[in-house]
Amino acid sequence: MPIPTPAAPGPQPPVPPSGSAAEIAPTERFAARTAGMAASEIRALFAVASRPEVVSLAGGMPNLAALPLEALSAEVADLVRREGQVALQYGSAQGVPALREQICEVMRLEGINADPGDVVVTVGSQMALDLVTRIFCDPGDVVLAEGPSYVGALGSFAAYQARVVHVGMDEHGLVPELLRDAVRTLAAQGITPKFLYTIPTFHNPAGVTLTLERRAEVLEICARYGIGVIEDNPYGLLGFSGRIYPALRSFDPGVIYLGSFSKTFASGLRVGWALVPPAVRDRLVLAAESATLCPPSFNQMLVSRYLEGHDWRSQVKTFTEAYRDRRDAMLSALETYLPDDCRWNVPDGGFYVWLTVPEGVDTKAMLPRAVTARVAYASGTGFYADGLGSRQLRLSYCYPTPERITEGVRRLGGVLEAELDVMRTFGSPARISPSRSGAVRGPQSPSPDTA
């Protein structure tokens, strides 16, 4: 049998360079906006802080030990059995209608009267913040934010190449005079900020709350200069005195309000929302569709069942009581173990204490030594877009037990004392008090004392 003659070879593909495609980093192909993306200092800590021997006072993880897990387990099983064909299917990009109605009931506790049609459910309020930034900010636009500010917000602003101008705070929250000064300075340069991003109640990371008088004044300033307002309010129901502050959105229907069930129910479900004016809603829904197509129906329906069939208000009270006990343990430990000239706020709700250390101590440079001493915190520099905050740090009391909090603060106090001993030995510009009698305690300005 004759052997067939091989066909003439056709065009051959070029020989690829050595190494696989995955090994070749096409950095020149990245979009210009990726230059602003950087790993969060706080999230970079998680791998280390999650080690059991380390007391983590760094992350703001809710404490879920008080959740009725047995009841929720039965609820999940019943949801799958009765409504699985819907719960496990695609859904609306705006969110499950029943849940949007219930969200309006939740917001009514803060004085907000809302239409469910203006609620857009998102995968956590972080997604809502990211989408709002996307639809409002072009590269180079200016946004105003408190200094310090939420690290996730700073990440979104950087990703869309917006420039952050910080506005100072004190123990009563954002300072209206400083806001006015910032707006006027920008106006002299021909710049109108796109919006003010604010966490007015139980601030992250500063732990302070904007007074009622200042809320009205801040809104008046923004209205006068044509600046939008984004109110981020995940902690508003977690007040230790039982007081619920009226949201900024309750004063002005033009405010974009961001909410979340991460702190009042379960963070792992990633169910948040944005309440937006009708003119914003349609574009926000389109942005949400392009990002996720639709938020998970199963998670939304589980949250809806929880709100309908469980005493969620009592559950929030249980959470709040646990956080108050943890706050008290942290404040007591700070008073006992921290060296002189440390200052901190006394939060009336939320998750955080904002601490200022003695002059000359750099909290970012000190962090590796703290982790070696088996305690972790969040350095203040991660909460500023302009490199400030080196004398500040955030301590979270939400997750560890009171006993672990006390031990963690004791370790932190030892690390700080060691830093001060080195400064005393080798000389430093710091002014160190010789005894505890000169310590500065209690409420303080969250603004950094030094760059």
C-alpha positions in Angstrom: 0.0 0.0 0.0 1.5 3.3 -1.1 2.4 5.8 1.7 0.5 9.1 1.3 2.6 12.1 0.5 2.4 14.5 3.4 0.6 17.7 2.7 2.7 20.9 2.3 2.9 22.7 5.7 0.7 25.7 6.0 1.5 28.9 7.9 2.9 28.2 11.3 2.1 30.3 14.4 5.0 32.3 15.8 7.1 30.7 18.4 6.2 32.2 21.8 8.9 33.7 24.0 10.2 31.5 26.7 7.9 31.2 29.7 4.2 30.8 29.8 1.7 33.6 29.3 0.9 33.6 33.0 4.6 34.2 33.7 4.8 37.3 31.5 3.3 40.3 33.3 1.7 42.6 30.7 1.9 45.7 32.9 1.9 47.9 29.9 -1.6 46.7 29.1 -3.2 47.7 32.4 -5.6 50.7 32.5 -4.1 53.9 33.8 -6.6 53.9 36.7 -5.0 50.7 38.1 -2.0 52.8 39.2 -4.1 54.1 42.1 -4.9 50.6 43.3 -2.9 49.5 46.3 -3.4 46.8 49.0 -5.1 48.1 52.1 -2.7 48.3 55.1 -5.5 46.9 57.3 -6.4 44.0 55.1 -2.8 43.1 54.6 -2.7 42.5 58.4 -5.4 39.8 58.3 -3.1 36.9 57.6 -0.9 37.7 60.5 -3.7 38.9 62.8 -5.7 35.8 62.4 -3.0 33.6 64.0 -4.4 32.3 67.3 -1.5 33.6 69.4 -2.0 37.2 68.2 -4.6 39.3 69.8 -6.1 41.2 66.9 -7.4 44.7 67.7 -7.1 45.5 64.0 -10.1 44.2 62.0 -13.6 45.4 62.4 -15.2 42.0 62.3 -18.7 41.7 63.9 -19.1 39.3 66.7 -21.6 36.7 65.6 -21.6 34.5 68.7 -25.0 35.9 69.8 -26.8 35.0 66.6 -29.5 32.3 66.9 -27.7 29.9 64.6 -30.1 27.0 65.2 -33.1 29.0 64.2 -31.3 30.4 61.2 -30.3 26.9 60.2 -33.9 25.9 60.1 -34.8 29.1 58.2 -32.2 28.2 55.5 -33.5 24.7 55.1 -37.1 26.0 54.9 -36.1 28.6 52.4 -34.6 26.0 50.1 -37.4 23.6 50.5 -40.3 26.1 49.9 -38.7 28.7 47.6 -35.5 27.2 46.3 -36.6 27.6 42.7 -36.7 31.3 43.2 -34.0 31.8 45.8 -31.4 30.0 43.7 -32.3 31.8 40.4 -31.2 35.1 38.9 -33.1 38.1 40.2 -33.7 41.8 39.7 -30.6 44.0 39.6 -32.4 46.4 41.9 -33.1 43.8 44.5 -35.9 41.6 45.9 -39.0 43.9 46.3 -40.0 42.5 49.7 -36.6 43.2 51.1 -36.5 46.8 49.7 -39.8 47.4 51.5 -38.3 46.1 54.8 -35.2 48.2 54.3 -37.4 51.2 54.3 -38.9 50.1 57.7 -35.3 49.7 59.1 -34.4 53.2 57.9 -37.5 54.7 59.4 -35.8 54.1 62.8 -33.4 56.9 61.8 -36.1 59.3 60.7 -35.9 58.4 57.0 -39.2 58.2 55.0 -38.3 56.4 51.8 -39.9 54.8 48.8 -38.9 51.2 48.1 -38.5 52.1 44.5 -35.5 54.3 45.4 -33.7 51.5 47.2 -31.0 49.6 45.3 -29.8 46.4 47.0 -26.1 45.8 46.6 -23.4 43.2 47.5 -22.6 44.9 50.8 -22.6 48.7 51.1 -19.0 48.7 49.8 -20.3 47.8 46.4 -22.8 50.7 46.7 -20.0 53.1 47.5 -17.9 51.8 44.6 -20.7 52.1 42.1 -21.7 55.6 43.3 -18.1 56.7 42.9 -18.0 55.2 39.4 -21.1 57.0 38.2 -20.0 60.4 39.6 -16.3 60.6 39.4 -14.0 61.2 36.5 -10.2 61.0 36.8 -9.0 64.1 38.7 -12.3 64.9 40.3 -12.1 66.0 44.0 -14.1 64.4 46.8 -14.2 65.5 50.4 -13.9 63.1 53.2 -13.3 63.3 56.9 -9.7 62.9 58.1 -9.3 60.1 59.0 -11.7 58.2 56.8 -12.9 54.6 56.0 -10.2 52.7 54.3 -12.6 51.0 51.8 -13.8 54.4 50.7 -10.3 55.7 50.1 -9.6 52.5 48.0 -12.7 53.2 45.8 -11.8 56.8 45.3 -8.2 55.9 44.3 -9.4 53.2 41.9 -11.4 55.8 40.0 -8.6 58.3 40.2 -10.5 60.8 42.3 -8.4 63.1 44.6 -9.3 63.1 48.2 -9.3 66.3 50.3 -9.6 65.6 54.0 -11.6 67.7 56.4 -10.6 67.7 60.0 -12.7 66.3 62.9 -12.8 66.7 66.7 -14.7 64.8 69.4 -18.0 66.1 68.0 -17.3 64.9 64.5 -16.7 66.8 61.3 -15.8 70.5 62.0 -18.1 72.7 59.8 -15.6 75.6 59.9 -12.9 73.4 58.4 -15.4 72.1 55.8 -16.2 75.6 54.8 -12.5 76.5 54.6 -11.8 73.5 52.4 -14.7 74.3 50.0 -13.6 78.0 49.7 -10.0 77.0 49.1 -11.0 74.7 46.3 -13.5 77.3 44.9 -10.6 79.8 44.6 -8.9 77.2 42.4 -12.0 76.8 40.3 -12.8 73.3 41.8 -16.2 72.1 43.0 -16.0 68.8 44.8 -18.2 66.1 43.5 -19.4 65.1 46.9 -18.7 64.9 50.6 -18.3 61.3 51.9 -19.1 61.1 55.6 -19.8 58.6 58.3 -21.6 60.8 60.8 -22.6 58.2 63.4 -20.0 56.1 65.3 -17.4 56.9 62.8 -14.9 54.4 61.3 -12.1 54.8 62.4 -12.5 57.8 64.7 -15.4 56.5 66.8 -17.0 59.9 67.1 -20.5 61.1 66.3 -21.5 64.3 64.5 -23.8 66.4 66.7 -27.3 67.4 65.6 -26.3 71.0 65.3 -23.4 70.2 63.0 -25.5 67.9 60.9 -27.7 70.8 59.8 -24.7 73.0 59.3 -22.8 70.5 57.2 -25.8 70.0 54.9 -26.3 73.8 54.6 -22.7 74.3 53.5 -22.9 71.5 50.9 -26.2 72.9 49.6 -24.8 76.4 49.4 -21.8 75.3 47.3 -23.6 72.6 45.2 -21.8 69.6 46.7 -23.5 66.2 46.9 -23.5 64.2 50.2 -22.9 60.5 50.6 -23.8 59.3 54.0 -22.3 55.9 55.0 -24.2 54.6 58.1 -23.5 50.9 58.9 -23.2 51.5 62.7 -26.2 53.8 63.3 -28.3 51.3 65.3 -25.4 50.3 67.5 -25.5 53.1 70.1 -24.6 52.1 73.6 -27.0 54.6 75.2 -30.0 53.3 73.2 -30.2 56.6 71.3 -30.7 56.5 67.5 -29.4 59.6 65.8 -31.4 61.0 62.8 -29.7 60.3 59.6 -28.5 63.1 57.4 -30.9 61.7 54.8 -33.8 62.4 57.1 -33.0 66.1 56.8 -32.4 66.2 53.0 -33.9 63.8 50.4 -31.0 64.6 48.1 -28.5 62.8 50.3 -27.3 59.4 49.0 -27.6 57.0 52.0 -25.6 53.8 52.2 -26.7 51.0 54.6 -25.8 47.4 55.4 -26.9 44.3 57.3 -23.2 43.4 57.9 -23.1 44.9 61.4 -26.7 44.3 62.5 -27.1 40.7 61.2 -24.4 38.8 59.3 -21.5 40.3 57.4 -20.9 37.1 55.4 -24.2 37.4 53.6 -23.0 40.7 52.0 -26.3 42.5 51.7 -26.2 46.2 51.7 -28.1 49.0 49.9 -28.2 52.5 48.6 -31.1 54.9 49.0 -30.8 57.4 46.1 -32.8 60.2 44.5 -34.8 59.0 41.5 -32.5 60.8 39.1 -29.6 58.6 40.4 -31.4 55.3 40.7 -31.5 54.3 37.0 -27.8 54.8 36.5 -27.0 53.1 39.7 -29.0 50.1 38.6 -27.2 50.0 35.2 -23.9 50.2 37.0 -24.9 47.3 39.3 -26.0 45.2 36.4 -22.6 45.6 34.7 -20.8 44.7 37.9 -22.8 41.7 39.2 -25.9 41.3 37.0 -27.9 41.0 40.2 -27.3 40.7 43.9 -27.7 37.1 45.2 -31.4 36.3 45.6 -30.8 33.6 48.2 -29.0 36.0 50.6 -31.6 38.7 50.1 -34.5 36.3 50.8 -32.8 34.9 53.9 -32.4 38.4 55.2 -36.0 39.2 54.4 -37.2 36.1 56.3 -35.0 37.0 59.2 -36.5 40.5 59.4 -40.0 39.2 59.0 -39.9 36.2 61.4 -37.4 37.1 64.1 -37.1 39.8 66.7 -34.3 41.5 65.0 -34.5 44.6 67.1 -33.8 42.6 70.2 -31.0 40.9 68.4 -29.4 44.3 67.6 -29.8 45.2 71.3 -28.0 42.0 72.2 -25.2 42.8 69.9 -25.0 46.4 71.2 -24.8 45.2 74.8 -21.9 42.9 74.0 -20.1 45.6 72.2 -20.6 48.0 75.1 -19.0 45.5 77.4 -16.1 45.1 75.1 -15.7 48.9 74.8 -15.7 49.2 78.6 -13.0 46.5 78.8 -10.9 48.4 76.3 -11.2 51.8 78.0 -10.3 50.2 81.4 -7.3 48.5 79.9 -6.1 51.7 78.1 -6.3 53.6 81.4 -4.4 50.8 83.2 -1.7 49.8 80.7 -0.9 52.7 78.3 1.9 55.1 78.9 1.5 58.8 79.6 0.6 61.3 76.9 -1.6 58.8 75.1 -5.1 60.1 74.2 -8.2 58.4 73.0 -11.9 59.0 72.4 -14.8 57.4 74.4 -17.1 56.0 71.7 -20.8 55.9 72.4 -21.4 53.2 69.8 -19.9 51.3 66.9 -16.7 49.3 66.9 -13.6 51.6 67.3 -11.4 53.6 69.6 -9.0 56.1 67.9 -5.7 56.4 69.8 -3.0 59.1 69.6 0.4 58.0 70.9 3.2 60.2 72.3 5.1 62.5 70.0 8.0 60.7 68.2 6.3 57.3 68.0 5.5 56.2 64.5 2.6 53.7 64.6 3.3 52.2 61.2 6.9 51.6 61.9 6.0 50.2 65.3 3.5 47.7 63.9 6.0 44.8 63.1 7.3 45.0 66.7 3.7 44.9 68.0 3.0 41.8 65.9 6.1 40.2 67.3 4.7 40.9 70.7 1.5 39.2 69.6 -0.8 42.1 69.3 -2.1 43.8 66.1 -3.7 47.1 65.5 -4.4 49.3 62.4 -2.0 52.1 61.9 -3.5 55.5 61.4 -1.7 56.1 58.1 -4.1 53.6 56.4 -7.0 56.0 57.0 -5.6 59.0 55.2 -5.0 59.6 51.5 -2.3 62.1 52.1 0.2 60.2 54.3 -0.9 61.6 57.7 -1.8 59.6 60.7 1.6 58.3 61.8 0.9 59.1 65.5 -2.6 57.5 65.4 -3.9 54.0 65.4 -7.3 52.3 65.4 -8.3 49.7 68.0 -11.3 47.5 67.4 -13.1 46.1 70.3 -15.9 44.4 68.4 -14.6 40.8 68.0 -12.3 39.7 70.8 -13.6 38.8 74.2 -13.2 41.3 77.0 -10.4 39.1 78.4 -8.5 39.1 75.1 -9.0 42.8 74.7 -7.4 43.4 78.1 -4.5 41.2 77.3 -4.1 42.8 73.9 -3.9 46.3 75.3 -1.5 45.1 78.0 0.8 43.8 75.2 0.4 47.1 73.3 1.3 49.1 76.3 4.5 47.1 76.7 5.4 47.8 73.0 4.8 51.5 73.5 6.8 51.6 76.7 9.7 49.9 74.8 9.5 52.5 72.0 9.6 55.3 74.6 12.6 53.6 76.4 14.5 53.6 73.1 13.6 57.3 72.6 14.8 58.2 76.1 18.0 56.3 75.6 19.0 57.6 72.2 17.3 61.0 72.3 14.2 62.1 70.5 12.2 65.3 69.8 9.4 63.7 71.8 8.4 65.3 75.1 8.0 62.4 77.5 6.2 62.9 80.8 8.2 61.4 83.7 5.1 60.0 85.4 1.6 58.9 84.8 0.3 62.0 86.6 0.7 64.0 83.5 -1.2 61.7 81.2 -3.8 63.2 78.8 -6.9 61.1 78.8 -10.4 60.9 77.4 -12.0 62.5 74.4 -9.6 63.9 71.9 -9.4 65.3 68.4 -9.1 62.5 65.7 -7.0 64.9 63.6 -3.3 64.0 63.6 -0.9 66.1 65.6 1.9 65.6 63.1 2.3 64.4 59.6 
